[in-house]
């Protein structure tokens, strides 16, 4: 049986997240239905990272096993021909039997985009949070330094997250500003549900001067979700890439929103 790895990109606006759920449109269901047609057999995807409703992906990774002998090139072209316009495959490859999109992964990288322009743009509404006014990016990044390393992120997990423990290892955090668009990047071994959205919601308080850098550290140490900022909208969040042992280290991922 062959083990097939796919790298996927999708606009999450009209999906109820990646994972299959009853009676709603999800990325996994759309992909499995098309892949089952292409391979003429049942397909069950393993995924490298789950994304919530409205969250986008440029570098989502999945794998599945199949007895089909279709070439990877034909699988790529055939699947993209049948997929809807808001999801597509970036590449397909056959991988060793031991590869698993989730358990083989070493890190995940997300970007959260914030549009600080005074007037909202209809072209940005699905891909950035409109948050008008100046933000002190340097202060936000100073506060984010406290998140690096192995930490208990209970202050930034979803109230509905059933994960037994909230310890994760934050590898890198960086940011940049291009005109009125601020992009914040987070690379960690794994993330809790809503973790990035809750962190950014709290960093926005720092950027507006409502919260000091030192107070941000206290919020992290309190391990109390009620102390942190709001869960901001999903539209600014994008899964950029998932790294595996053979991938190069610490290269900035490509920007998936050229010209926006």
Beta strands, then each sheet from edge to edge (+ up, - down):
strand 1: 2-10
strand 2: 46-47
strand 3: 56-66
strand 4: 87-95
strand 5: 105-115
strand 6: 129-130
strand 7: 149-152
strand 8: 167-178
strand 9: 181-188
strand 10: 237-244
sheet 1: 2+ 3- 1+ 4-
sheet 2: 2+ 3- 10- 5+ 6+
sheet 3: 2+ 3- 10- 5+ 9- 8+ 7-
end
